[in-house]
Amino acid sequence: MRWCARAFGLAGLLAVPVAAQAPMGKAGVPEAAPLPVSRPADPANGRKIVVERRRGFCLLCHSGPFPEARFQGDLAPSLAGTGTRWTEGQIRARLIDSTAINAETIMPPYFRTGGGNRIGPAFSGKPILNAEEIEDVTAFLTTLRD
């Protein structure tokens, strides 16, 4: 079941403990405080990251309201309505390290380094997305409402 993350050398890349960053939100899901960045979050850039296969890798497993994106995934929940289902802090926590919420998830941690198996050399020792990109994707996903 972890083929999606393993196949692309992404599993376990990143080491920021989400639960330690912020309190629990609705439904007992951890929330993460905003990451320190040098500019305001850009939802338009966040959308680009989500849709671009070689950048965010999101649509390898997820689908969503992206008519221009072909071959969207069906291994993970649709991103449609993400901003309705989760708070901004909960979305951020899932991006930073979704294994802190569900240890069995196939979603790779996007802002944690260390751990993991069979990490591709291009990703070794660094996060998939930097702090600005995490904040951009978070800002975009909060706009996806039912």
C-alpha contacts under 8 A as a table, 3 or more apart, distances in Angstrom:
res1	aa1	res2	aa2	distance
1	M	4	C	7.62
1	M	106	I	6.97
2	R	5	A	5.84
2	R	6	R	6.19
2	R	105	T	7.76
2	R	106	I	4.99
3	W	6	R	4.98
3	W	7	A	5.46
3	W	106	I	7.69
4	C	7	A	5.41
4	C	8	F	6.67
4	C	60	L	7.52
4	C	61	C	7.08
4	C	106	I	6.75
4	C	107	M	7.94
5	A	8	F	5.62
5	A	9	G	6.26
5	A	10	L	5.11
5	A	11	A	4.97
5	A	106	I	6.08
5	A	107	M	6.50
5	A	108	P	5.90
6	R	9	G	5.01
6	R	10	L	6.11
6	R	11	A	5.74
6	R	117	N	7.54
6	R	118	R	7.02
6	R	119	I	7.90
7	A	10	L	7.78
8	F	120	G	7.49
9	G	117	N	7.79
9	G	118	R	5.93
9	G	119	I	4.46
9	G	120	G	4.73
9	G	123	F	7.57
10	L	13	L	6.02
10	L	108	P	5.87
10	L	109	P	7.93
10	L	119	I	6.11
10	L	120	G	7.25
10	L	123	F	7.28
10	L	128	I	7.67
11	A	106	I	7.90
11	A	107	M	7.62
11	A	108	P	4.83
11	A	109	P	6.98
11	A	116	G	5.35
11	A	117	N	6.63
11	A	118	R	7.98
11	A	119	I	7.01
12	G	108	P	6.12
12	G	109	P	6.08
12	G	112	R	7.39
12	G	113	T	7.07
12	G	114	G	6.45
12	G	115	G	5.12
12	G	116	G	3.80
12	G	117	N	7.01
13	L	108	P	7.34
13	L	109	P	6.39
13	L	110	Y	7.22
13	L	111	F	7.67
13	L	112	R	5.71
13	L	113	T	4.46
13	L	114	G	5.27
13	L	115	G	6.23
13	L	116	G	6.02
13	L	119	I	7.19
13	L	123	F	7.19
13	L	124	S	6.98
13	L	125	G	7.01
13	L	126	K	6.97
13	L	127	P	6.21
13	L	128	I	7.37
14	L	96	I	7.86
14	L	97	D	7.35
14	L	109	P	5.68
14	L	110	Y	6.15
14	L	111	F	4.94
14	L	112	R	2.10
14	L	113	T	2.69
14	L	114	G	5.40
14	L	115	G	7.43
14	L	125	G	7.71
14	L	126	K	6.83
14	L	127	P	5.26
14	L	128	I	7.60
15	A	111	F	7.21
15	A	112	R	3.71
15	A	113	T	4.50
15	A	114	G	5.82
15	A	115	G	7.93
16	V	96	I	7.15
16	V	97	D	7.19
16	V	111	F	6.88
16	V	112	R	5.06
16	V	113	T	7.60
17	P	20	A	5.64
17	P	21	Q	6.84
17	P	97	D	7.41
17	P	100	A	7.11
18	V	21	Q	5.25
18	V	22	A	7.25
18	V	30	P	7.06
18	V	31	E	7.31
18	V	32	A	5.99
18	V	93	A	5.87
18	V	96	I	6.99
18	V	97	D	6.45
18	V	100	A	6.21
19	A	22	A	6.25
19	A	23	P	7.15
19	A	24	M	7.73
19	A	30	P	5.69
19	A	31	E	7.23
19	A	32	A	7.44
19	A	100	A	6.71
20	A	23	P	7.77
21	Q	31	E	7.47
21	Q	32	A	5.42
21	Q	33	A	6.24
22	A	30	P	6.93
22	A	31	E	5.37
22	A	32	A	5.02
22	A	33	A	5.79
23	P	30	P	6.11
23	P	31	E	5.87
23	P	32	A	7.66
24	M	28	G	5.40
24	M	29	V	5.47
24	M	30	P	4.21
24	M	31	E	5.61
25	G	28	G	5.55
25	G	29	V	5.33
25	G	30	P	5.69
25	G	31	E	5.76
25	G	87	T	7.67
25	G	89	G	7.91
25	G	90	Q	7.04
26	K	29	V	6.15
26	K	86	W	7.96
26	K	87	T	7.93
29	V	90	Q	6.61
29	V	101	I	6.77
30	P	89	G	7.80
30	P	90	Q	6.07
30	P	93	A	6.63
30	P	101	I	6.92
31	E	87	T	7.91
31	E	88	E	7.94
31	E	89	G	4.36
31	E	90	Q	4.40
31	E	91	I	7.68
31	E	92	R	7.15
31	E	93	A	5.45
32	A	89	G	4.79
32	A	90	Q	6.40
32	A	92	R	5.82
32	A	93	A	4.77
33	A	89	G	6.03
33	A	92	R	7.76
34	P	89	G	7.39
34	P	92	R	7.62
34	P	135	E	7.17
35	L	131	A	6.00
35	L	132	E	7.87
35	L	135	E	7.03
36	P	131	A	7.02
37	V	40	P	7.49
37	V	131	A	6.33
37	V	132	E	5.74
38	S	132	E	7.76
39	R	132	E	7.63
41	A	132	E	6.90
41	A	135	E	5.44
41	A	136	D	4.78
41	A	139	A	6.27
42	D	45	N	5.42
42	D	46	G	6.31
42	D	135	E	7.67
42	D	136	D	4.83
42	D	137	V	7.99
42	D	139	A	6.73
42	D	140	F	7.54
43	P	46	G	4.76
43	P	47	R	6.21
43	P	136	D	5.20
43	P	137	V	6.50
43	P	138	T	7.71
43	P	139	A	4.97
43	P	140	F	4.12
43	P	141	L	7.91
44	A	47	R	5.18
44	A	48	K	6.51
44	A	136	D	7.63
44	A	140	F	6.78
45	N	48	K	5.03
45	N	49	I	6.30
45	N	133	E	7.86
45	N	136	D	6.10
45	N	137	V	7.42
46	G	49	I	5.10
46	G	50	V	6.28
46	G	133	E	6.71
46	G	134	I	7.92
46	G	135	E	7.80
46	G	136	D	4.28
46	G	137	V	3.83
46	G	138	T	7.17
46	G	139	A	6.88
46	G	140	F	5.25
46	G	141	L	7.81
47	R	50	V	5.10
47	R	51	V	6.18
47	R	136	D	7.93
47	R	137	V	6.52
47	R	140	F	5.82
47	R	141	L	7.87
48	K	51	V	5.23
48	K	52	E	5.88
49	I	52	E	5.36
49	I	55	R	5.78
49	I	56	G	5.05
49	I	133	E	7.71
49	I	137	V	6.93
50	V	53	R	7.57
50	V	55	R	7.64
50	V	56	G	5.30
50	V	57	F	7.00
50	V	58	C	5.44
50	V	59	L	6.92
50	V	137	V	6.98
51	V	56	G	7.33
51	V	57	F	7.92
51	V	58	C	7.05
51	V	59	L	6.49
51	V	66	F	7.36
51	V	69	A	6.61
52	E	55	R	5.49
52	E	56	G	6.27
52	E	57	F	7.00
52	E	59	L	7.99
53	R	56	G	6.15
53	R	57	F	4.80
53	R	58	C	6.99
53	R	59	L	6.55
53	R	60	L	7.03
54	R	57	F	5.93
56	G	128	I	7.63
56	G	129	L	7.42
57	F	60	L	5.63
57	F	61	C	7.87
58	C	61	C	6.11
58	C	62	H	5.87
59	L	62	H	4.67
59	L	63	S	5.78
59	L	71	F	7.89
59	L	72	Q	5.10
59	L	73	G	5.46
60	L	71	F	7.96
60	L	72	Q	6.18
60	L	73	G	4.90
61	C	72	Q	7.05
61	C	73	G	4.04
61	C	74	D	5.71
61	C	75	L	4.99
61	C	76	A	5.37
62	H	72	Q	6.31
62	H	73	G	4.61
62	H	74	D	5.78
62	H	75	L	6.53
62	H	76	A	5.07
62	H	77	P	5.94
62	H	78	S	5.43
62	H	79	L	6.51
63	S	66	F	7.77
63	S	72	Q	4.91
63	S	73	G	5.31
63	S	74	D	6.40
63	S	76	A	7.82
63	S	77	P	7.23
63	S	78	S	4.72
63	S	79	L	6.08
63	S	80	A	7.79
64	G	72	Q	7.72
64	G	78	S	5.15
64	G	79	L	4.81
64	G	80	A	4.98
65	P	79	L	7.53
65	P	80	A	5.98
66	F	69	A	5.55
67	P	70	R	7.56
69	A	72	Q	6.74
73	G	76	A	7.17
74	D	77	P	7.20
74	D	78	S	7.74
78	S	81	G	7.98
79	L	82	T	5.38
79	L	141	L	7.58
79	L	144	L	7.49
80	A	144	L	5.83
80	A	145	R	6.84
80	A	146	D	6.91
81	G	84	T	5.19
81	G	85	R	6.35
81	G	144	L	4.97
81	G	145	R	4.22
81	G	146	D	4.56
82	T	85	R	5.20
82	T	86	W	6.11
82	T	91	I	7.89
82	T	141	L	6.01
82	T	142	T	6.46
82	T	143	T	7.96
82	T	144	L	5.56
82	T	145	R	6.41
83	G	86	W	5.63
83	G	87	T	6.66
83	G	88	E	7.36
83	G	141	L	5.80
83	G	142	T	3.88
83	G	143	T	5.67
83	G	144	L	4.98
83	G	145	R	5.18
84	T	87	T	7.57
84	T	142	T	7.51
84	T	144	L	7.17
84	T	145	R	5.09
84	T	146	D	6.39
86	W	89	G	7.94
86	W	90	Q	5.70
86	W	91	I	6.12
87	T	90	Q	5.11
87	T	91	I	6.27
87	T	142	T	7.50
88	E	91	I	5.21
88	E	92	R	6.23
88	E	138	T	6.63
88	E	139	A	7.55
88	E	142	T	6.13
89	G	92	R	5.06
89	G	93	A	6.09
90	Q	93	A	4.98
90	Q	94	R	6.27
91	I	94	R	5.22
91	I	95	L	6.40
91	I	138	T	6.12
91	I	141	L	7.49
91	I	142	T	7.69
92	R	95	L	5.10
92	R	96	I	6.10
92	R	134	I	7.11
92	R	135	E	7.41
92	R	138	T	5.65
93	A	96	I	5.15
93	A	97	D	6.16
93	A	98	S	6.64
94	R	97	D	5.48
94	R	98	S	4.20
94	R	99	T	7.91
94	R	101	I	7.23
94	R	109	P	7.71
95	L	98	S	6.18
95	L	109	P	6.28
95	L	110	Y	5.56
95	L	111	F	7.09
95	L	134	I	6.90
95	L	138	T	7.88
96	I	109	P	5.56
96	I	110	Y	5.13
96	I	111	F	4.52
96	I	112	R	6.45
96	I	134	I	7.44
97	D	100	A	5.85
97	D	101	I	7.79
97	D	108	P	7.17
97	D	109	P	4.04
97	D	110	Y	6.29
97	D	111	F	6.54
97	D	112	R	6.44
98	S	101	I	5.35
98	S	102	N	6.26
98	S	103	A	7.66
98	S	105	T	7.00
98	S	107	M	6.54
98	S	108	P	7.00
98	S	109	P	5.75
99	T	102	N	4.81
99	T	103	A	4.38
99	T	104	E	6.89
99	T	105	T	6.15
99	T	107	M	7.73
99	T	108	P	7.73
99	T	109	P	6.91
100	A	103	A	6.29
102	N	105	T	5.50
105	T	108	P	7.82
109	P	112	R	5.87
109	P	128	I	7.96
110	Y	127	P	5.83
110	Y	128	I	4.99
110	Y	129	L	5.68
110	Y	134	I	7.84
111	F	127	P	4.82
111	F	128	I	6.38
111	F	129	L	6.13
111	F	130	N	6.81
111	F	131	A	7.51
111	F	134	I	7.67
112	R	126	K	7.75
112	R	127	P	5.75
113	T	124	S	7.94
113	T	125	G	5.64
113	T	126	K	5.64
113	T	127	P	5.69
114	G	125	G	6.34
116	G	119	I	6.75
119	I	123	F	6.58
119	I	124	S	5.97
120	G	123	F	5.49
120	G	124	S	6.22
121	P	124	S	5.12
123	F	126	K	5.74
123	F	127	P	6.95
123	F	128	I	6.68
127	P	130	N	6.36
129	L	132	E	7.98
129	L	133	E	5.64
129	L	134	I	6.15
130	N	133	E	5.29
130	N	134	I	6.24
131	A	134	I	5.09
131	A	135	E	6.26
132	E	135	E	5.15
132	E	136	D	6.12
133	E	136	D	4.90
133	E	137	V	6.10
134	I	137	V	5.28
134	I	138	T	6.05
135	E	138	T	4.99
135	E	139	A	6.05
136	D	139	A	5.10
136	D	140	F	6.22
137	V	140	F	5.03
137	V	141	L	6.03
138	T	141	L	5.21
138	T	142	T	6.21
139	A	142	T	5.39
139	A	143	T	6.89
140	F	143	T	5.38
140	F	144	L	7.18
141	L	144	L	5.38
142	T	145	R	7.38
